Amino acid sequence: MLIQISTDKNIDGSEAMIAHFSEVIKEQLERYDEHITRVEAHLSDENANKNVGDDKKCVMETKIKGSSPLVVTTVEATPHMAVKAASEKIAALLEKTLERRRVQS
């Protein structure tokens, strides 16, 4: 499973943070590894430098073999929380999608 992470200029995109976010995603999705070809996470700060509320956004796209990509969006207080929430959301969507496939087979 290839994991690609991009950040806007207001989110720390250091190698250490990218490695951390990749590990969070990998831990959540590793049981679906055989079905996933690629995961892309795009992190942004919706309110830029204003420190107002939950404004860290994560758009996560997961490409599964033989199917259209699945996409979820979360908005949380911190980038870590946004990535974790998006990973959990995409895992639930993957489970539902793969179960639907099993039933149809």
Contacts in CASP RR format, 6 or more apart in sequence:
PFRMAT RR
TARGET T0000
AUTHOR 0000-0000-0000
METHOD contacts of the structure
MODEL  1
MLIQISTDKNIDGSEAMIAHFSEVIKEQLERYDEHITRVEAHLSDENANK
NVGDDKKCVMETKIKGSSPLVVTTVEATPHMAVKAASEKIAALLEKTLER
RRVQS
1 26 0 8 1.000
1 29 0 8 1.000
1 30 0 8 1.000
1 33 0 8 1.000
1 36 0 8 1.000
1 37 0 8 1.000
1 38 0 8 1.000
1 39 0 8 1.000
2 37 0 8 1.000
2 38 0 8 1.000
2 39 0 8 1.000
3 22 0 8 1.000
3 25 0 8 1.000
3 26 0 8 1.000
3 38 0 8 1.000
3 39 0 8 1.000
3 40 0 8 1.000
3 41 0 8 1.000
4 38 0 8 1.000
4 39 0 8 1.000
4 40 0 8 1.000
4 41 0 8 1.000
5 13 0 8 1.000
5 18 0 8 1.000
5 21 0 8 1.000
5 22 0 8 1.000
5 40 0 8 1.000
5 41 0 8 1.000
5 42 0 8 1.000
5 43 0 8 1.000
6 40 0 8 1.000
6 41 0 8 1.000
6 42 0 8 1.000
6 43 0 8 1.000
7 13 0 8 1.000
7 17 0 8 1.000
7 18 0 8 1.000
7 42 0 8 1.000
7 43 0 8 1.000
7 44 0 8 1.000
7 79 0 8 1.000
8 43 0 8 1.000
8 44 0 8 1.000
8 45 0 8 1.000
10 44 0 8 1.000
10 45 0 8 1.000
10 48 0 8 1.000
10 49 0 8 1.000
11 43 0 8 1.000
11 44 0 8 1.000
11 45 0 8 1.000
11 56 0 8 1.000
11 79 0 8 1.000
12 79 0 8 1.000
17 79 0 8 1.000
20 80 0 8 1.000
21 41 0 8 1.000
21 43 0 8 1.000
21 79 0 8 1.000
21 80 0 8 1.000
21 83 0 8 1.000
24 80 0 8 1.000
24 83 0 8 1.000
24 84 0 8 1.000
24 87 0 8 1.000
25 39 0 8 1.000
25 41 0 8 1.000
25 60 0 8 1.000
25 83 0 8 1.000
25 87 0 8 1.000
27 87 0 8 1.000
28 84 0 8 1.000
28 87 0 8 1.000
28 88 0 8 1.000
28 90 0 8 1.000
28 91 0 8 1.000
29 36 0 8 1.000
29 39 0 8 1.000
29 62 0 8 1.000
29 87 0 8 1.000
29 90 0 8 1.000
29 91 0 8 1.000
29 94 0 8 1.000
32 64 0 8 1.000
32 91 0 8 1.000
32 94 0 8 1.000
32 95 0 8 1.000
32 98 0 8 1.000
35 64 0 8 1.000
35 65 0 8 1.000
35 94 0 8 1.000
35 98 0 8 1.000
36 62 0 8 1.000
36 63 0 8 1.000
36 64 0 8 1.000
36 65 0 8 1.000
36 94 0 8 1.000
37 63 0 8 1.000
37 64 0 8 1.000
37 65 0 8 1.000
38 62 0 8 1.000
38 63 0 8 1.000
39 60 0 8 1.000
39 61 0 8 1.000
39 62 0 8 1.000
39 63 0 8 1.000
39 90 0 8 1.000
40 60 0 8 1.000
40 61 0 8 1.000
40 62 0 8 1.000
41 58 0 8 1.000
41 59 0 8 1.000
41 60 0 8 1.000
41 83 0 8 1.000
41 86 0 8 1.000
42 58 0 8 1.000
42 59 0 8 1.000
42 60 0 8 1.000
42 61 0 8 1.000
43 56 0 8 1.000
43 57 0 8 1.000
43 58 0 8 1.000
43 79 0 8 1.000
43 82 0 8 1.000
43 83 0 8 1.000
44 56 0 8 1.000
44 57 0 8 1.000
44 59 0 8 1.000
45 55 0 8 1.000
45 56 0 8 1.000
45 57 0 8 1.000
46 55 0 8 1.000
46 56 0 8 1.000
46 57 0 8 1.000
46 75 0 8 1.000
47 53 0 8 1.000
47 55 0 8 1.000
53 77 0 8 1.000
54 75 0 8 1.000
54 76 0 8 1.000
54 77 0 8 1.000
55 75 0 8 1.000
56 75 0 8 1.000
56 76 0 8 1.000
56 77 0 8 1.000
56 78 0 8 1.000
56 79 0 8 1.000
56 81 0 8 1.000
56 82 0 8 1.000
57 73 0 8 1.000
57 74 0 8 1.000
57 75 0 8 1.000
57 82 0 8 1.000
58 73 0 8 1.000
58 74 0 8 1.000
58 75 0 8 1.000
58 76 0 8 1.000
58 79 0 8 1.000
58 82 0 8 1.000
58 83 0 8 1.000
58 85 0 8 1.000
58 86 0 8 1.000
59 71 0 8 1.000
59 72 0 8 1.000
59 73 0 8 1.000
59 86 0 8 1.000
60 71 0 8 1.000
60 72 0 8 1.000
60 73 0 8 1.000
60 74 0 8 1.000
60 83 0 8 1.000
60 86 0 8 1.000
60 87 0 8 1.000
60 89 0 8 1.000
60 90 0 8 1.000
61 69 0 8 1.000
61 70 0 8 1.000
61 71 0 8 1.000
62 69 0 8 1.000
62 70 0 8 1.000
62 71 0 8 1.000
62 90 0 8 1.000
62 94 0 8 1.000
63 69 0 8 1.000
64 70 0 8 1.000
64 94 0 8 1.000
64 97 0 8 1.000
64 98 0 8 1.000
67 97 0 8 1.000
67 101 0 8 1.000
70 90 0 8 1.000
70 93 0 8 1.000
70 94 0 8 1.000
70 97 0 8 1.000
72 86 0 8 1.000
72 89 0 8 1.000
72 90 0 8 1.000
72 93 0 8 1.000
73 86 0 8 1.000
74 82 0 8 1.000
74 85 0 8 1.000
74 86 0 8 1.000
74 89 0 8 1.000
75 82 0 8 1.000
76 82 0 8 1.000
76 85 0 8 1.000
END
